[in-house]
Amino acid sequence: MQSVKIGSLILFLFVALSCEEKKKLDTTTSTEAGPVIEKNDTYYHYSIWWAFVNKVFDADLSVAELKTKGDTGLGSFNLLDGEMVMIDGIAYRVREDGTISEGADTDKIVYANAGFFENDFNLTLEVKEGMDMEGLKSQLLDKLPSPNFFYMFEIEGLFDYMKCGGLTRQEPPFEEGLDVLIPNRPVFEGNRVSGTIVGFYCPDFIGNINVKGFHFHFISDDKKLGGHVMDFKATENIKVGIDKKTDYHFVLPDNADFENVSLEKEFQYKKNDAATDEQ
Ligand SMILES: [Zn+2]
């Protein structure tokens, strides 16, 4: 009888210790005073692509909240006041003049993709003749296990050339949508720059919820160059870390802009609405 009790006690201790060990793996404490962040393997997405391009530029996701959803990500700050690149838990802001700063916890984000990056596997891509962004996309599509999952990427390398796009801060009432703002965006370029491309991939079936295919943002190791990747050239091997995601979570902006936006088509503005009021 006694030995059964001891056996049960040992089993109990083993289970308790195992749970404790698992807890350590699953959670991390952000700061002494901050909340305990539950890590997970979810692809987190804030706002809807068609809402974002249709001038929902004022939203309510704080950097502090974003940090509970991931340590790696990309997106845009409120009022398009900078592109966002998140790496190692820091949300960097690339302003329209190209300067880069760390976003404060109280800063707001209007569109984001994020997740806790867990390296499921690595690829070293062939760069022999030189690679650009289209080459990167086609090699990734070739080598990914399937185009039907979601993926996060951390792509590190020394880039011979890097061309990034920024954003121009907007004030309400917003006149132009991304169809006008993107072709006129500020552009930042650099040569022989080492850094990290943070990337996301969504399958075609994502529809108008998010960007289909690849979306890449870049930040240099010295934090002097960053933004939305428009193109690059690489002639040395680049290292690609890949995190496959099968769990996708999106959150809608809960405000008047989103409540009232038209989502019938990708670019739909009030001036066009006026012409088609009768429909
Ligand atoms: Zn972007």
Residues whose N, C-alpha, C, O or C-beta is under 5 A from the ligand:
A	BS01	ZN	F216 H228
